[in-house]
């Protein structure tokens, strides 16, 4: 696909996504449903009358699924990039989390368990913001235990 076509499709999809998420689109959808309901007696609630609305809503739903997914993919990518920048820029942050969205589900569960341990250790700290990384928190926690054991 050429860059011109790709760029056009991207702009078109973004405009349609923005428009369909707005008040006018919602009002038009509501009005079309009301018009369909009101027209029921005119068409004697026939099978054709039902088929028109079912077909229309199926087509719109089918297309909207792809637009919504495209929009979520783009938003997700932007959020990941922003978070990666923050992780890379902050001293003490674990750089292994950069691009964590590419980790396996098992790796994510493992990291989640580490952060649960970090939260538990941070709960034992006097200050909530005392820990910056898993390793730092673990070392700080061990040092505290050793100082307490020595009576310091």
KAGI-V17009 format. One record per pair of residues at least 4 apart in sequence whose ideal C-beta (glycine too) atoms are under 8 Angstrom apart, sorted by sequence separation. I is the first residue (numbers start at 1). J is the second residue. If there is no record, write none. Layout:
i: {I/I}
j: {J/J}
This chain:
i: {1/2/3/4/5/6/7/8/9/10/11/12/13/14/15/16/17/18/21/22/23/24/25/26/27/28/29/30/31/32/33/34/35/36/39/41/45/46/47/48/49/50/51/52/53/54/55/56/57/58/59/60/61/62/63/64/65/66/67/68/69/70/71/72/73/74/75/76/77/78/79/80/81/82/83/84/85/86/89/93/103/104/105/106/107/108/109/110/111/112/113/114/115/116/117/118/119/120/121/126/132/133/134/135/136/137/138/139/140/141/142/143/144/145/146/148/1/19/20/40/43/44/45/88/103/125/131/132/147/19/43/87/122/125/131/86/87/88/130/87/100/103/122/40/122/131/39/87/88/121/130/87/100/36/118/84/97/84/122/125/36/118/121/36/117/121/124/80/115/118/121/33/114/121/124/80/117/32/76/93/94/92/93/94/91/92/94/20/92/20/17/16/17/17/13/17/13/14/13}
j: {5/6/7/8/9/10/11/12/13/14/15/16/17/18/19/20/21/22/25/26/27/28/29/30/31/32/33/34/35/36/37/38/39/40/43/45/49/50/51/52/53/54/55/56/57/58/59/60/61/62/63/64/65/66/67/68/69/70/71/72/73/74/75/76/77/78/79/80/81/82/83/84/85/86/87/88/89/90/93/97/107/108/109/110/111/112/113/114/115/116/117/118/119/120/121/122/123/124/125/130/136/137/138/139/140/141/142/143/144/145/146/147/148/149/150/152/6/24/25/45/48/49/50/93/108/130/136/137/152/25/49/93/128/131/137/93/94/95/137/95/108/111/130/49/131/140/49/97/98/131/140/98/111/49/131/98/111/99/137/140/52/134/137/53/134/138/141/99/134/137/140/53/134/141/144/101/138/56/101/132/133/132/133/134/132/133/135/64/136/67/67/67/68/70/67/71/70/71/71}
